[in-house]
């Protein structure tokens, strides 16, 4: 029989990070040992305190049954305690916090709770693909605003067209910003909130990288307001728990309630013994401080090499990413392709894979590449040497 994909699936290009995995696999199959900066998946082990809590939780909850849709009370209480300690933001664990299966499912699914067909969602370009794909699957229309070196990697809110704003329902923002590493200045948040309220827009603030910083601790938008705001958080990067799939949403209780209603119709929640590990992770700061210094070391190795070959590299203030503008005379795809040659064998992400085209057809990511600082410090040293050799700088 004929198998026909839905028009929605047919319209999608391949998920960019899956394509990067495929390219790295081809190098390995060919007998080469690529250094993979493509996908932002930490390679350092999950902290011992987390692993032990998960192991104990498996036995303690041997007969626990299905996990709570919205998260175990102990996990939601730990989230509220951590948010107060870290950001001085008080949350009611019952009404203002909901557990998620990592942040991806929450980011992708949330538009289904608030959009009607044809509603517009303002998405950053470059940005996390689930912002726009979740919008499309919910029947909405993504409209991309540029986040570029020229505008300090902040949205130019005054430049958004009135006819687009008239149809818009929500704006996605992401600070610390992936892929640029920018930390939003404190005055950005109240200005954004005032602007969003004036246009009756919900703010979705993706704060998955708040704990990977190098100069100053980033703020949460919830320090400046809660009305019409929902925050998306994850332990994937803070505690190297990408495999565990655990995070949360928090903020305006009306939006959290809508998300809960949506979530109960989609899944059964994160395994409770995984939430036990998350509670342990949130109780410990030492592993976070150690992780941050490892990323700092990797950043400080790679940035000089990229600058030596002609890249313009913003000083990464946070996240585990570098977002260099590639040398003049080539675009990000050409740069990434050169690094993929067998004598270099370095995988990075062409910026166009993350930068959706704007209304004028241009792509903010075209002349950039993204490096996820996930290889070991030793591999970063090897990569720095390979990059310099690839461009004749050694």
TORBASE-454839 format. One line per field, with one value per residue (C-alpha): residue in three letters; x, y, z; residue number from 0. Coordinates in steps of 0.05 Angstrom, whole numbers, plus 5000, padded with zeros to 4 digits. Each point is the difference from the previous one (the first is absolute). Example, Ala and Ser with C-alpha at 12.3 -4.5 7.8 and 13.67 -1.06 7.14 Angstrom:
residues 2
resn = ALA	SER;
xx = 5246	5027;
yy = 4910	5069;
zz = 5156	4987;
resi = 0	1;
***
This chain:
residues 394
resn = UNK	UNK	UNK	UNK	UNK	UNK	UNK	UNK	UNK	UNK	UNK	UNK	UNK	UNK	UNK	UNK	UNK	UNK	UNK	UNK	UNK	UNK	UNK	UNK	UNK	UNK	UNK	UNK	UNK	UNK	UNK	UNK	UNK	UNK	UNK	UNK	UNK	UNK	UNK	UNK	UNK	UNK	UNK	UNK	UNK	UNK	UNK	UNK	UNK	UNK	UNK	UNK	UNK	UNK	UNK	UNK	UNK	UNK	UNK	UNK	UNK	UNK	UNK	UNK	UNK	UNK	UNK	UNK	UNK	UNK	UNK	UNK	UNK	UNK	UNK	UNK	UNK	UNK	UNK	UNK	UNK	UNK	UNK	UNK	UNK	UNK	UNK	UNK	UNK	UNK	UNK	UNK	UNK	UNK	UNK	UNK	UNK	UNK	UNK	UNK	UNK	UNK	UNK	UNK	UNK	UNK	UNK	UNK	UNK	UNK	UNK	UNK	UNK	UNK	UNK	UNK	UNK	UNK	UNK	UNK	UNK	UNK	UNK	UNK	UNK	UNK	UNK	UNK	UNK	UNK	UNK	UNK	UNK	UNK	UNK	UNK	UNK	UNK	UNK	UNK	UNK	UNK	UNK	UNK	UNK	UNK	UNK	UNK	UNK	UNK	UNK	UNK	UNK	UNK	UNK	UNK	UNK	UNK	UNK	UNK	UNK	UNK	UNK	UNK	UNK	UNK	UNK	UNK	UNK	UNK	UNK	UNK	UNK	UNK	UNK	UNK	UNK	UNK	UNK	UNK	UNK	UNK	UNK	UNK	UNK	UNK	UNK	UNK	UNK	UNK	UNK	UNK	UNK	UNK	UNK	UNK	UNK	UNK	UNK	UNK	UNK	UNK	UNK	UNK	UNK	UNK	UNK	UNK	UNK	UNK	UNK	UNK	UNK	UNK	UNK	UNK	UNK	UNK	UNK	UNK	UNK	UNK	UNK	UNK	UNK	UNK	UNK	UNK	UNK	UNK	UNK	UNK	UNK	UNK	UNK	UNK	UNK	UNK	UNK	UNK	UNK	UNK	UNK	UNK	UNK	UNK	UNK	UNK	UNK	UNK	UNK	UNK	UNK	UNK	UNK	UNK	UNK	UNK	UNK	UNK	UNK	UNK	UNK	UNK	UNK	UNK	UNK	UNK	UNK	UNK	UNK	UNK	UNK	UNK	UNK	UNK	UNK	UNK	UNK	UNK	UNK	UNK	UNK	UNK	UNK	UNK	UNK	UNK	UNK	UNK	UNK	UNK	UNK	UNK	UNK	UNK	UNK	UNK	UNK	UNK	UNK	UNK	UNK	UNK	UNK	UNK	UNK	UNK	UNK	UNK	UNK	UNK	UNK	UNK	UNK	UNK	UNK	UNK	UNK	UNK	UNK	UNK	UNK	UNK	UNK	UNK	UNK	UNK	UNK	UNK	UNK	UNK	UNK	UNK	UNK	UNK	UNK	UNK	UNK	UNK	UNK	UNK	UNK	UNK	UNK	UNK	UNK	UNK	UNK	UNK	UNK	UNK	UNK	UNK	UNK	UNK	UNK	UNK	UNK	UNK	UNK	UNK	UNK	UNK	UNK	UNK	UNK	UNK	UNK	UNK	UNK	UNK	UNK	UNK	UNK	UNK	UNK	UNK	UNK	UNK	UNK	UNK	UNK	UNK	UNK	UNK	UNK	UNK	UNK	UNK	UNK	UNK	UNK	UNK;
xx = 5000	5020	5026	4989	5031	4957	5008	5027	5056	5014	5010	5055	5074	5043	5011	5067	5033	4980	5035	5063	4999	4996	5061	5041	4979	5023	5070	5003	4977	5056	5050	5011	4995	4960	5000	4926	4979	4933	4947	4998	5001	5048	5051	5020	4965	4937	5021	5008	4949	4947	5017	4996	4933	4972	5025	4969	4936	4992	4996	4961	4947	4998	4923	4989	4960	4990	5035	4959	4983	5023	5058	5010	4986	5072	5028	4955	5017	5075	4990	4965	5054	5055	4966	4995	5072	5027	4956	4963	4935	4946	4957	4941	5018	4927	4979	5063	5045	4991	5051	5019	5036	5059	4987	4992	4932	4975	5025	4972	4932	4984	4974	4943	4974	4994	4996	4942	5012	5035	5025	5071	5058	5063	5061	5074	5044	5049	4963	4980	4961	4942	4979	4977	4983	4955	4965	4989	4973	4952	4973	5034	5047	5071	5027	5075	5036	5076	5047	5067	5067	4977	4943	5040	4962	4938	4933	4986	4928	4985	5016	4946	4945	4933	4961	5039	4990	4926	4996	5053	4984	5069	5074	5057	5063	5062	5052	5054	4995	5014	5040	5033	5014	4971	4973	4943	5013	4956	4962	4979	4950	4954	5001	4980	4944	4971	5003	4968	4944	4986	4990	4965	5055	5018	5075	5032	5069	5047	5050	5033	5070	4996	5051	5054	5030	5070	4996	4936	4940	4943	4933	4933	4943	4959	5042	4966	4928	4954	4937	4995	5068	5020	5072	5029	5057	5040	5053	5031	5056	5004	5011	5019	4933	4984	4984	4953	4949	4977	4985	4942	4957	4983	4970	4930	4954	4949	5051	5027	4928	4990	5065	4979	4934	5036	5053	4950	4974	5069	5042	5007	5058	5073	5017	4996	5069	5028	4967	5035	5066	4977	4985	5071	5028	4964	5026	5073	5039	5070	4992	4971	5059	5048	4962	5003	5075	5008	4959	5041	5064	4972	4976	5068	5035	4955	4987	5073	5005	4937	5024	5067	4967	4960	4935	4967	4980	4957	5024	4955	4970	4961	4974	5043	5002	5044	4969	5057	4989	5042	5058	4984	4990	4960	4935	4986	4986	5065	5038	4967	5013	5074	5005	4964	5055	5034	5066	4965	4940	4966	4924	4965	4931	4992	4963	4947	4975	4980	4982	4931	4992	4970	4943	5049	5030	5066	5027	5033	5040	5029	5069	5007	5015	4984	5048	4972	5055	4986	5064	5052	5051	5053	4958	4989	5076	5005	4944	5033	5063	4960	4961	5064	5031	4937	5009	5076	5011	5052;
yy = 5000	5072	5037	5075	5050	5057	5066	5028	4948	5006	5075	4992	4996	4952	5018	5036	4964	4932	5019	5019	4932	4967	5037	4983	4927	4998	5023	4946	4946	5023	4986	5072	5029	5065	5051	5015	5071	4990	4982	5032	4935	5003	4943	5009	4948	5015	5019	4943	5031	4996	4929	4975	5034	4969	4931	5007	5026	4938	4957	5048	5009	4928	4999	5073	4990	5056	5065	5062	5039	5065	4975	4971	5048	4992	5021	5060	5022	4993	5042	5054	5000	5004	5057	5040	4986	5014	5056	5024	4980	4968	4948	4959	4928	4982	5053	5031	4940	4940	4945	4987	4945	5046	5068	4977	4968	5060	5051	4960	4985	5065	5037	4948	5029	5072	5003	5000	4986	5059	5032	5026	4983	5043	4956	5019	4984	4968	4960	4933	4962	4978	5073	5002	4926	4999	5061	4966	4936	5042	5032	5067	5041	5014	5069	5007	5059	5006	4990	5023	5028	5067	5006	4972	4934	5033	5009	5068	5003	5066	4971	4947	5016	5024	4953	4941	5022	5007	4924	4979	4960	4986	5016	4952	5027	4962	5028	4981	4995	4939	5003	5067	4992	5070	5016	5051	5064	5013	5057	4954	4962	5055	5032	4933	4989	5070	4992	4930	5025	5058	4950	4947	4949	4940	4995	4931	5007	4942	5002	4932	5031	5045	4959	4997	5069	5029	5073	5014	4957	5012	5024	4966	5039	4981	5048	5056	4975	4940	5024	4965	4967	4927	4976	4935	4969	4936	4961	4974	5052	5021	4929	4960	4965	5000	4925	5007	5046	5043	5074	5047	5058	5055	5069	5029	4948	5009	4979	4944	4975	5000	4962	4948	4989	4990	4954	4954	4984	4985	4958	4971	5043	4990	4936	5015	4970	5048	5056	4974	5011	5069	5019	4978	5041	5062	4992	5000	5060	4971	4960	5060	5044	4945	4991	5075	5002	4942	5038	5062	4962	4973	5068	5031	4948	5004	5075	5019	4945	5024	5072	4979	4974	5063	4987	5056	4968	5036	4994	4944	5022	4936	4934	4945	5029	5043	5037	5024	5040	4960	5029	5047	4968	4940	4985	4955	4939	5007	5010	4939	4959	5017	4977	4935	4981	4935	5033	5047	4958	5054	5004	5066	5026	5047	5061	4996	4936	5042	5066	4998	5047	5068	5033	5029	4931	5011	4952	5031	4936	4995	5026	4966	4932	4972	4962	4962	4994	4928	4963	4991	5054	4956	4994	5075	5008	4951	5036	5068	4973	4968	5064	5040	4948	4999	5074	5001	5035	4948;
zz = 5000	4990	5061	4996	5048	5024	4964	5066	5003	4926	5008	5052	4983	5039	5072	4996	5059	4972	4935	5039	5035	4932	4973	5062	4993	4928	5021	5053	4951	4954	5055	5022	5070	4995	5056	5005	5019	4964	5050	5070	5039	5059	5002	5073	5045	5038	5071	5050	5048	4945	4979	5072	5011	4936	5021	5069	4969	4956	5062	5044	4946	4976	5003	4984	4936	4950	5018	5012	4938	5032	5041	5070	5056	5025	4932	4992	5071	4984	4937	5040	5053	4947	4962	5065	5019	4930	4975	5063	4964	5044	4965	5024	4985	4991	4950	4971	4985	4955	4985	4927	4962	4988	4969	4927	5010	5038	4949	4943	5031	5036	4938	4997	5066	4975	4924	4952	4926	4967	5065	4994	5046	4999	4998	5002	4941	5013	5053	5027	4946	5045	5007	4928	4991	5061	4972	4933	5031	5041	4937	5013	4956	5022	4984	5008	5031	4991	5058	4972	5018	4972	5050	5059	4993	5029	4965	4970	5026	4967	4931	5003	4949	5028	4954	5028	5072	4989	4987	5050	5062	5029	4997	5015	5032	5020	5048	5012	4926	4958	4957	5013	5074	5015	5069	4996	5038	5060	4966	4943	5042	5026	4930	4969	5050	4991	4924	5002	5045	4953	4943	5043	4987	5042	5014	4996	5033	4986	5057	4992	5002	5061	5039	4946	5007	5004	5023	5038	5020	4950	5024	4990	4969	5061	5041	4962	4992	4995	4964	4933	5008	4999	5010	4973	5039	4997	5037	4936	4998	5073	5025	4938	5002	4925	5002	5060	4966	5058	5005	5017	4980	5050	5003	4991	5032	4944	4948	5043	5009	4924	4991	5053	4964	4935	5031	5032	4930	4972	5047	5070	5024	5018	5038	5074	5015	4948	5039	5062	4963	4980	5072	5018	4943	5022	5071	4978	4972	5000	4937	4964	5018	4977	4934	4987	5006	4951	4948	5014	4985	4935	4979	5014	4958	4939	4993	4986	4946	4965	5003	4972	4937	4988	5038	5038	5066	5051	5071	5024	5067	5012	4971	4972	4930	4957	4941	4956	4937	4950	4961	4943	4932	5026	5034	5059	4958	4962	5065	5032	4937	5001	5072	4982	4952	5020	5017	5049	5024	5042	5003	5012	4981	4940	5025	4947	5033	5061	4966	4967	4941	5017	4963	4949	4986	5034	5053	5062	5009	4930	5015	5068	5028	5069	5044	5060	5052	5016	4980	5055	5016	4967	4937	4999	5000	4942	4963	5009	4966	4944	4986	4995	4953	4957	4986	4995	5066	5024;
resi = 0	1	2	3	4	5	6	7	8	9	10	11	12	13	14	15	16	17	18	19	20	21	22	23	24	25	26	27	28	29	30	31	32	33	34	35	36	37	38	39	40	41	42	43	44	45	46	47	48	49	50	51	52	53	54	55	56	57	58	59	60	61	62	63	64	65	66	67	68	69	70	71	72	73	74	75	76	77	78	79	80	81	82	83	84	85	86	87	88	89	90	91	92	93	94	95	96	97	98	99	100	101	102	103	104	105	106	107	108	109	110	111	112	113	114	115	116	117	118	119	120	121	122	123	124	125	126	127	128	129	130	131	132	133	134	135	136	137	138	139	140	141	142	143	144	145	146	147	148	149	150	151	152	153	154	155	156	157	158	159	160	161	162	163	164	165	166	167	168	169	170	171	172	173	174	175	176	177	178	179	180	181	182	183	184	185	186	187	188	189	190	191	192	193	194	195	196	197	198	199	200	201	202	203	204	205	206	207	208	209	210	211	212	213	214	215	216	217	218	219	220	221	222	223	224	225	226	227	228	229	230	231	232	233	234	235	236	237	238	239	240	241	242	243	244	245	246	247	248	249	250	251	252	253	254	255	256	257	258	259	260	261	262	263	264	265	266	267	268	269	270	271	272	273	274	275	276	277	278	279	280	281	282	283	284	285	286	287	288	289	290	291	292	293	294	295	296	297	298	299	300	301	302	303	304	305	306	307	308	309	310	311	312	313	314	315	316	317	318	319	320	321	322	323	324	325	326	327	328	329	330	331	332	333	334	335	336	337	338	339	340	341	342	343	344	345	346	347	348	349	350	351	352	353	354	355	356	357	358	359	360	361	362	363	364	365	366	367	368	369	370	371	372	373	374	375	376	377	378	379	380	381	382	383	384	385	386	387	388	389	390	391	392	393;
***
